[in-house]
Amino acid sequence: MIRLILTLALLLSGTPAMSLSSPQVIAHRGASGERPEHTASAYRLAVEQGADFIEPDLVMSRDGRFVVRHENEIGGTTDVADWPEFADRRTTKVIDGVETVGWFTEDFTLAELKTLRARERLPLLRPGNTAFDGRDGILTFDEVVALAREEGARVGRVIGVAPELKHPSYFASIGLPMEETFVATLERQGLTGADAPILIQCFEVGPLERLKTRIDAPLLQLMSAAGGPVDRPDLTYAAMSRPEGLRAVAAYADAVGVETGMILPRDQAGRSLTATALVADAHAAGLKVVVWTFRAENAFLPLELRRGEGPADHGDLDAYLKAFGDLGVDAVFSDFPGMAVGAR
């Protein structure tokens, strides 16, 4: 356990060197390649497979409670459409500039959300996961923290949590500001310190900047290959990933979480190109580099690593992970944490 604690400290501090177990493995929504995402089953399997962190995405209920879903639209990941009493809550909303149709967590109380059951998000790519549909309910953030601690005690090592604040500007705009509730939750859970086994993520900038002034827990600025933070229309992720932009990020964050293509871009055919300088530039700025998301299906892999004929067939994820490990990344998000642990 001492070694694991030291490993976590290395990941979440400004220390450039990593332990022998680098890169760290963050189970993306749990072992979501093998169980419906964000369920207790997915998180427990991830721990069993050796993940260092489990990731809960956080959205809010109507009564201001944190629930764990990738999006506030839950029609694709729960059985809400099967409940006649909730039929009239199907609606259209604009979330971060994108028109979305469905059922939204902010229109349900926590008690109502707790009546729903989870389903596989990608049934065509992951038909085996549909066998687990309906077995798990929706979790709260507190329940995920408790699960991480219980599973850590069972396996004899620290299991970190990597919560992502989803759409904080949107939730603030409808009277459900996230930050105050989030800080209060961290204080209650004892997760505000610099050495806490937590890594707090957001695609927006302002929430991380404000959290920096209130807690010492490690913060991660998420970036994608396109677009920019919705709360900063003057910025693009492309600019933020350049040396000057990374130095600005380092003023409030400990790490950047970047899309695979920002490090190993692909040509029009989908084949990997030469690596960019992002890893070296981020390390030079004092930032750790976390990469998302590693999935085994051909649909998500570069052309040269696809195997078989169909998009759901599994390609050579091991080689893809090792390529990023060779580039010196500090951690990876994976839907298949067991494969990521094996690759390192």
C-alpha positions, 0 to 999 in steps of 0.5 A: 500500500505504501508503494501505491500511495507513493505512486499516486503522489507522483501522478498527482504532484508536479514531479516529472518522474513516474513509478514503475507502474506508469502510466496510471490506469483510469477506468473510463466510466468503470470497465465500461467495455465489459459492463454498462457504464457508470454502474457498480458492476463496472467499477468493481470489475475495474478494480478487480482488473487493477485500475488505479482510479475509477471515473464518475462523471457528475451531473445534477438532479432537480434537488441538487444532488450529484448523480453519476452519468456521462451526460444529463440526457439519460435516454440512452443509458437507462430504462427511463423510456419504459416508464409511462409516468415519465413519458411527459418529461421527454423534451428538447434542450440546448446543452452547450450549444447542442440541441438534444432530445431526451430525458434529463437528470435535472428534471428528476429528483434523486428519488425518481432517478433511483427507480431507473435501471442502467443500460448499455450505451453502445449495444451494437458495438458491445452486444455482450454488455446488454446481458447486464442491462437492468442489473444496476441503478444510478449511483450518487457521487458519495456512493462511488467514493464509498465503493472505491474505499470499500474495494480498496480495503478489499484488494489492499490498495488505494483506489482513486476517484477521478470525477468530471464536472459535466456542463457546469455552466449549463447547470449554473444557468438553470439554478443548479451551480455545481461548485459549492455542492462539490466543494462541500462534498469533498470536505465531507469526504476528506478529499480536499488535500493535495495528497487526496486520491482524487483527480478532478476534471473539467472541459471548462476553465472557470470551474477549475480556476475557482476550485484552485483557490478553494481546495488543494486536490489535484485538478485536470484540464480536459481538452479535445482535438476540436473546439474549446471551453464553452465558458471561454469563447476566446480560447480553443483547445488547440491554442491551449495545447501549445507551449504558451497555452500549457503554461497558462493551464499550469497556473491552475491545473496539475495535469491535462487530459487530451484526446489521443489524436492530439498526441498521435494524429491520424491521416484521412484514411485513419492511419497514425501519423508522427507524434506531436510535441504535446507530451514534451511541451506539457511536461516542460510546463510542469503538467502531467499528461493523461490521454483519453480514451483507449477502447478495443473496438476497431471503430476507435483504433487507427487503421493499422491496428484494426483486426477483423472485418467489423467495427465491433471486432477487437483490434490491437489495443495493446500495441496502441497503449504501448505506443503512448506509454513509449511517448511518456504519457503519465496516465490513460483513460480506458474502457478496458482497464484490464488491457491497459494494466496488462499493456504497461 
